[in-house]
Amino acid sequence: MMHVSYVKLFRDDEGTVRDSQEANGEIRNFQHQIELLKQALEREMNTVADLRELLDSVRRIAFELNEEILKDSDAKR
């Protein structure tokens, strides 16, 4: 198993490294936050898909009812 270690480098205006710190905890935290955001995005995408299906069904029902009303009004004339 390979272990990756992340290091944060602090450079001055000329680009010379003046300090460094281990950044493993920060990277793990970012990775965890990214995973949580991916899960939340997936849930929201599923919700949007469900709402689109519902909207399509409502549109279809409204169209069918409108057609029925028009047929009834034509039949009464």
N, C-alpha and C positions, 0 to 999 in steps of 0.2 A: 504494500500500500504506500502510495506517495503522499507525503505531507507538504502542503503549500503554506508558506509563511508570508504574510503581508507586512510590509514596512512602509510607514509614512515618512517621507523625506521633506525637510524644511530647507528651502534654498533662499539665498539672498538675491538681490537684484541682478548680480552677475551670473547667477546660476550655480554658485558653489554651495554644496550641501553643508549646512551649519548645524543641523540637528536631525535626529531620526527617532522614531518611536515605533513600537510594534503596533500594527493596526489589525491584528487578527480578530479581536473582539468587535471592532467597528464593522469589519467585513462580514462577520457572522451575523451581526445585527442587521446590516443592510440586506443580506441574503434572506433572513427571516422576514423582514418587512416586505421584500419583493414577493416572497411566497404568499404572505397574507394578502397583498394587493392582487396577486394573480387569482387567488381563490375568490376574493370579493368581486373582481371583474367577471369571473366566470359565472358567479351567482347572478350578477346584474345582467349579463348577456342572456342567461336563461330566462330571467324575468322579462326582458325586452322581447324575446322570442315568444313567450307565453302571451304577452300583451298584444303582440302583432297578430297572433292566431285568434285571440279574442276579438280584436278589432275587425279582422277579416270576417269572422262569424257574424258579428253585429251588422256589418255592411251587407252581407249576403241576406240576412234576415230582413233588414230594412228594405233592400231591393225587392225581395219576394213579396213583402207586405205592400209595397208601393204598387207593384204589378197587379196584385190582387185587388187593391182599392181601385186602380184604373179600370180593370176589367169589370168590377161591380158598377162603377159609375157609367161605363159605356153600355152595360146591359140595361141599366135603368132608363136610358134615353130612348 
